[in-house]
Amino acid sequence: MEEREETIDSLLTITTPRLILREASPEDIPVLYKWRNDERFQALCSVRRTSIEYENFVREINNDLSNDRLMQMMIYRKTQEAAIGTVYAYEYNPTDQNIFITIYLERKFERLGYGVETIYAFGRYLFETLGLYKIYIEIYEYNKLSLSTAQNLQFSEEGHFLKHRQFNGQRWDLYRFALYQEDAIKIQRYMKYWNNRTTSLIGNT
């Protein structure tokens, strides 16, 4: 596949070689609600542990977007219409020029490099528009796939919180990684590997 950098248009749509990231809209609330109540999403991406009713979720996400959550994007593959995940930025600190991001992908779209491609595209957008110094990503110890990816890409481990989370009857550590602008080179190499893979790896997903 031909390599090219993402383009950003006025509609807050970010395009990469394989993905389209589009700013979340009210039409996305049903799928976001489904993910919000999924146990896997709660385990990997949220401090919230219980399911809620649809009306309460509408209030919850509007409150998040009005207060803590700066921006939320839906993740699409170019080859299909339905969203495969979401990424959002929160706890923006304009004084110290840092922000946190969280990524969620449906399980069948893991291990295809989409998470890293999303980090690259969304991260670059945030760096360029907010003038950031670094972006934080937090990963729980039991999230082995994301943890190994961050370590393999040699993201800077800047926090290790012991026994931070109670989950499935155990206590687990929380790791905080920082992404700097110069880390884009590492991510681009990873993206190139996946962009050159044959579509047979994707199958019917």
Secondary structure as UniProt FT lines:
FT   STRAND          7..8
FT   TURN            10..11
FT   STRAND          13..15
FT   STRAND          19..23
FT   HELIX           26..28
FT   HELIX           29..36
FT   HELIX           39..45
FT   HELIX           54..66
FT   TURN            67..68
FT   STRAND          69..77
FT   TURN            78..79
FT   STRAND          83..93
FT   TURN            94..97
FT   STRAND          98..105
FT   HELIX           107..109
FT   TURN            110..111
FT   HELIX           114..130
FT   STRAND          134..140
FT   TURN            141..142
FT   HELIX           144..152
FT   TURN            153..154
FT   STRAND          156..167
FT   TURN            168..169
FT   STRAND          170..179
FT   HELIX           181..183
FT   HELIX           184..195
FT   HELIX           199..201
FT   TURN            202..204
//
